[in-house]
Amino acid sequence: MRALSYQGPYRVIVTRKADPQIEHPNDVILRVTRAAICGSDLHLFHGLVPDTRVGCTFGHEFTGVVEELGPSVENLRRGDRVVVPFNISCGICFFCSRGLFADCENSNPSSDMVGGAFGYSHITGGYEGGQAEFVRVPFADVGPIKIPDDMTEEDVLFLSDILPTGYQGAEMGEIKRGETVVVFGCGPVGLFAQKAAWLMGAGRVIAVDHVEERLAFAQRFSPAETLNFKQVDDVVMELRERTRGRGPDVCIDAVGMEAEGSTTQKSLGLKLKAQAGAATVLNWCIQTVRKGGRVSIIWVYGPPWNLVSIGTAINKGLTLRMGQCNVKRYIPRLLEHIRSGRINPTEIITHRFALEDAPKAYRLFERKLDGCIKCVLLPQANV
């Protein structure tokens, strides 16, 4: 099969790899019909995630058609169209039974830090990702969700990660009716977090970024007030001034480890690798939110540590909530929102590429060129 292959920092190619095989009775093999490039794939692409091995295939947002089934699979049939959560979860362990699918202890038993995930380095189990013509899906009776007959692959593609992740980010903020929410980041996850904040009763949503095209998109899509942090002297003070000097009720970090805005953080985290990325936005959240407020952290920070203003958080009496998204628990509710028209995930798709053009898509997405918000790969398209 043709598949994306990581060749080291800033280099991916599309090459021929062996077709995946059924390895366990509850596996299925999917023919991939759509595969998105996620912002967190860029952390792998940039060489910032430990144990990302040369030759591995990225991709944890994908849909597909069932081609082969293991002997114990009961819920799927050959030819079923499915969307697959990025979490690989067994459904029965201590954590899965509590809805914490991102912490499954059977999909990645060698780690006490994180469960299994598709296409995301060997610290999440070393599973191959979906930026390929075919992919193996373990625990097929647990993860994959059948795509309703009246919906397209692109209608539900982002149920695999970014839509539930943005939604969980807003949920962890415990937003009360009429409250002010600041979302740092106008990438796909940030946009969905902004949208979800309205659905949860926010009275005001402010989106912060430095890319003008993305800020303009947030005004149309979310819709949110916007702030370009590079156009003000102090983003924290600016946000406080916009919120009666007190600060917003909730701040959501939808940027993570490659944040702009602090030379010190960027130098230590991204150049010297003395910490796990730049925690600039996380510190902005802590410094900006009002006393007694809530900070929700939904974007990627690598192990093991970061320079974070934890003393400020303690003295302000903040509640910090964080975690990889437990995708499966949100899918029924989000399907309702999509059907009702409250959320149209396809609106954020700005570019589509054949699989063969994946290296070009990564460069475009990484550099935020041509108004790029979200790239979708079509593995079965003719080259």
C-alpha positions in Angstrom: 0.0 0.0 0.0 1.0 3.7 -0.3 1.5 5.4 3.0 3.1 8.5 4.6 6.5 7.7 6.2 8.3 9.9 8.7 12.0 10.4 7.7 13.1 12.7 10.5 12.3 16.2 11.6 10.6 18.3 8.9 10.7 15.4 6.4 7.9 13.1 5.4 7.5 11.1 2.1 4.9 8.8 0.6 6.2 5.4 0.0 5.1 1.8 -0.4 4.7 -0.2 2.8 3.4 -3.7 3.6 -0.4 -3.9 3.8 -1.6 -4.2 7.4 -2.7 -7.6 8.6 -5.2 -8.9 11.2 -3.0 -9.5 14.3 -5.7 -10.0 17.0 -9.2 -11.5 16.8 -10.9 -8.2 17.4 -9.0 -6.3 14.7 -10.4 -4.9 11.4 -8.6 -3.6 8.4 -10.0 -0.4 6.9 -9.6 1.1 3.4 -9.1 4.7 4.4 -11.4 7.1 2.6 -10.4 10.4 4.4 -7.4 11.3 6.6 -6.8 14.7 8.1 -3.6 16.3 9.2 -3.9 17.5 12.8 -2.0 20.3 14.4 -0.6 17.7 16.8 0.9 15.9 13.8 3.1 18.9 13.4 4.7 18.3 16.8 5.7 14.9 15.4 6.8 16.4 12.1 9.0 18.9 14.0 10.7 16.1 16.0 9.3 17.3 19.4 7.6 14.1 20.6 9.9 11.5 22.1 10.2 8.1 20.4 8.8 9.1 17.1 10.6 6.6 14.9 11.7 6.9 11.3 9.4 5.0 9.0 6.3 5.4 11.1 3.0 6.6 9.6 1.2 9.5 11.1 -2.6 10.1 11.2 -5.1 9.8 14.0 -8.1 11.4 12.2 -9.6 9.1 9.6 -12.7 7.4 8.2 -12.7 4.2 6.2 -14.6 1.2 4.9 -14.2 -2.2 6.6 -12.3 -4.6 4.3 -11.3 -7.4 6.6 -12.5 -8.6 10.0 -11.0 -10.6 12.8 -12.9 -13.7 13.9 -14.3 -12.2 17.1 -15.6 -8.9 15.6 -19.4 -8.7 16.2 -20.5 -5.1 15.6 -19.1 -4.5 12.1 -19.5 -6.0 8.7 -17.4 -5.9 5.5 -18.4 -2.7 3.7 -19.4 -0.7 6.7 -18.3 3.0 6.7 -16.8 4.0 10.0 -15.2 7.0 11.7 -12.5 6.0 14.3 -11.7 7.8 17.5 -8.0 8.5 17.9 -8.0 6.8 21.3 -7.4 3.0 21.1 -9.4 1.6 24.0 -10.4 -1.8 25.1 -13.8 -0.7 26.6 -13.5 -2.9 29.7 -10.5 -1.9 31.8 -10.6 0.3 35.0 -10.4 3.5 33.0 -12.5 2.6 30.0 -15.3 1.5 32.4 -15.3 5.0 33.8 -15.4 6.7 30.4 -11.7 7.6 30.5 -11.0 6.0 27.1 -7.8 8.1 26.6 -6.3 6.3 29.7 -7.0 2.7 28.6 -4.5 0.4 30.3 -4.8 -2.4 27.8 -4.0 -0.6 24.6 -0.7 0.7 25.8 0.3 -1.5 28.8 3.9 -0.5 28.8 3.0 3.1 29.8 1.4 4.4 33.0 1.1 7.9 31.5 -1.2 7.5 28.4 -3.3 5.0 26.5 -2.9 3.9 22.9 -3.4 6.2 20.0 -3.1 5.9 16.2 0.0 7.3 14.5 1.4 9.1 17.5 4.9 7.8 18.4 5.8 4.8 20.4 5.0 6.4 23.7 1.3 5.9 22.7 1.9 2.3 21.7 3.6 2.5 18.3 0.4 2.0 16.3 0.5 2.9 12.6 -1.7 5.8 11.6 -4.3 6.4 9.0 -2.5 8.6 6.5 -2.3 5.6 4.3 -4.4 3.5 1.9 -5.2 1.0 4.7 -4.9 0.8 8.5 -5.3 -1.8 11.2 -7.9 -0.9 13.9 -7.6 -2.9 17.1 -10.6 -3.4 19.5 -12.9 -2.9 16.6 -16.0 -3.7 18.7 -15.2 -0.7 20.9 -13.7 2.2 18.9 -15.2 2.5 15.3 -18.5 4.3 14.9 -20.7 3.5 11.9 -21.3 6.5 9.7 -25.1 7.1 9.4 -26.4 6.5 5.9 -27.5 10.1 5.4 -24.1 11.5 6.3 -20.8 11.8 4.4 -17.3 10.9 5.6 -16.5 14.6 5.8 -19.6 15.3 7.9 -18.2 13.0 10.7 -14.4 13.0 10.0 -13.6 15.4 12.8 -15.5 13.3 15.4 -12.2 11.3 15.4 -10.5 14.0 17.4 -10.7 17.8 17.0 -14.4 18.3 17.4 -14.7 16.3 20.6 -11.4 17.7 21.8 -12.6 21.3 21.4 -16.0 20.3 23.0 -14.2 18.7 26.0 -12.1 21.8 26.4 -15.2 23.9 26.8 -16.8 21.3 29.1 -13.8 21.2 31.4 -14.1 25.0 31.7 -17.5 24.4 33.5 -18.9 27.4 31.7 -21.9 29.0 33.4 -24.6 31.0 31.5 -23.4 34.4 30.6 -19.7 33.9 31.5 -16.8 35.2 29.5 -14.5 32.7 27.8 -11.1 33.3 26.3 -9.8 30.7 23.8 -6.2 30.9 23.0 -5.7 29.6 19.5 -7.8 29.8 16.3 -6.7 26.5 14.7 -9.3 23.8 14.3 -9.4 22.7 18.0 -9.6 26.3 19.1 -12.4 27.1 16.6 -14.5 24.1 17.9 -13.8 25.1 21.5 -15.1 28.6 20.7 -18.2 27.1 19.1 -18.8 24.7 22.0 -18.4 27.6 24.5 -21.5 29.2 23.0 -23.4 25.9 23.1 -22.7 25.7 26.8 -24.1 29.1 27.6 -21.2 31.6 27.3 -22.2 35.2 27.2 -19.0 36.3 25.5 -16.2 34.5 23.6 -12.8 36.0 22.8 -10.4 34.3 20.4 -6.7 35.0 20.6 -4.2 34.3 17.9 -1.6 36.1 15.7 -2.5 34.9 12.2 -4.9 37.4 10.8 -6.6 34.9 8.4 -7.4 32.7 11.3 -8.7 35.5 13.4 -11.0 36.6 10.5 -12.1 32.9 10.2 -13.0 32.8 13.9 -15.1 35.9 13.6 -17.1 34.3 10.8 -17.2 30.7 12.1 -17.4 30.8 15.8 -18.4 33.7 15.9 -16.0 35.3 18.4 -14.5 38.6 19.3 -10.8 38.5 18.3 -7.4 39.7 19.6 -4.1 39.6 17.7 -1.6 39.3 20.6 1.2 40.6 18.4 -0.6 43.9 18.0 -0.7 44.7 21.8 2.0 45.4 24.3 0.8 42.9 26.9 -1.9 40.3 26.0 -2.7 39.6 29.6 -3.3 43.3 30.5 -5.3 43.8 27.2 -7.6 40.9 28.1 -8.1 42.1 31.6 -9.0 45.6 30.3 -11.6 44.0 28.1 -13.1 42.2 31.0 -13.6 45.0 33.5 -10.1 44.7 34.9 -10.9 41.3 36.6 -10.2 38.8 33.9 -12.4 36.3 32.1 -14.2 33.5 33.9 -12.6 30.7 31.8 -9.4 30.4 29.7 -8.9 27.6 27.3 -5.4 26.6 26.0 -5.8 25.3 22.5 -2.2 26.1 21.4 0.1 23.9 23.4 3.8 23.3 23.1 4.7 25.3 20.0 3.3 28.6 21.1 4.6 32.0 19.9 4.8 35.0 22.2 7.8 34.4 24.5 11.4 34.3 23.4 12.5 32.7 26.7 9.9 29.9 26.6 10.6 29.2 22.9 14.3 29.2 23.3 14.2 26.8 26.3 11.5 24.5 24.9 11.9 24.4 21.2 15.6 25.2 20.6 17.5 24.0 23.6 14.9 21.3 24.5 15.4 22.1 28.2 11.6 21.8 28.7 8.9 20.0 26.8 7.9 22.8 24.5 7.0 26.4 25.1 4.3 26.8 27.8 3.7 30.5 26.9 -0.1 30.1 26.4 -0.6 28.1 29.6 1.1 30.8 31.6 -1.1 33.5 29.8 -4.2 31.5 30.8 -3.1 31.4 34.4 -2.2 35.1 34.5 -5.3 36.2 32.6 -8.2 34.3 34.1 -9.9 35.9 37.1 -9.3 34.8 40.7 -11.3 31.7 41.3 -11.6 31.1 37.6 -11.0 27.9 35.5 -8.3 27.0 33.1 -8.8 24.2 30.6 -5.8 22.7 28.8 -6.6 20.6 25.8 -3.6 20.9 23.6 -0.4 18.8 23.5 2.5 19.2 26.0 5.2 16.6 25.9 6.7 14.9 28.9 8.3 15.5 31.3 8.1 19.1 32.5 7.4 22.8 31.6 8.0 26.1 33.3 4.6 27.0 34.5 3.3 29.7 36.9 1.9 27.2 39.4 2.3 29.6 42.3 0.1 32.2 40.6 -2.5 29.5 40.0 -2.5 28.5 43.7 -2.7 32.0 45.0 -5.5 32.9 42.6 -7.4 29.8 43.7 -7.8 28.5 40.1 -9.2 25.3 39.0 -7.0 23.6 36.3 -8.5 20.8 34.2 -6.7 19.0 31.4 -6.4 15.8 29.5 -6.4 13.9 26.2 -10.0 13.8 24.9 -12.1 10.8 25.7 -13.5 10.9 22.2 -16.1 8.1 22.4 -18.1 9.6 25.2 -18.9 12.8 23.2 -19.8 11.3 19.8 -23.6 10.8 20.4 -24.1 14.4 21.6 -21.9 15.8 18.8 -23.8 13.8 16.2 -26.9 15.5 17.4 -25.3 19.0 17.1 -24.2 18.1 13.5 -27.6 16.9 12.5 -29.3 19.9 13.9 -27.0 22.3 12.1 -25.6 23.8 15.2 -22.1 22.7 14.1 -21.0 22.1 10.5 -17.5 20.6 10.8 -16.9 20.7 7.0 -16.7 24.5 7.1 -13.2 24.4 8.4 -11.9 22.2 5.6 -9.9 24.6 3.4 -7.7 22.2 1.4 -7.9 18.6 0.0 -5.0 16.6 -1.3 -4.3 13.2 -2.8 -2.2 11.1 -0.4 0.7 11.4 -2.8 0.7 15.2 -2.1 0.9 14.7 1.7 4.4 16.3 2.0 3.1 19.4 0.2 0.0 19.4 2.5 2.3 19.3 5.6 4.3 22.3 4.4 1.2 24.3 3.6 -0.4 23.5 7.0 2.8 24.0 9.0 3.4 27.5 7.5 -0.3 28.5 7.6 -0.2 29.4 3.9 -3.0 30.2 1.5 -5.5 30.7 4.4 -5.1 27.1 5.4 -7.2 26.0 8.4 -7.5 22.2 7.8 -6.1 19.8 5.3 -7.8 16.5 4.4 -6.0 13.7 2.5 -7.9 11.5 0.1 -6.0 8.2 0.0 -8.1 6.6 -2.7 -8.0 9.6 -5.1 -6.3 9.1 -8.4 -2.9 10.6 -8.5 
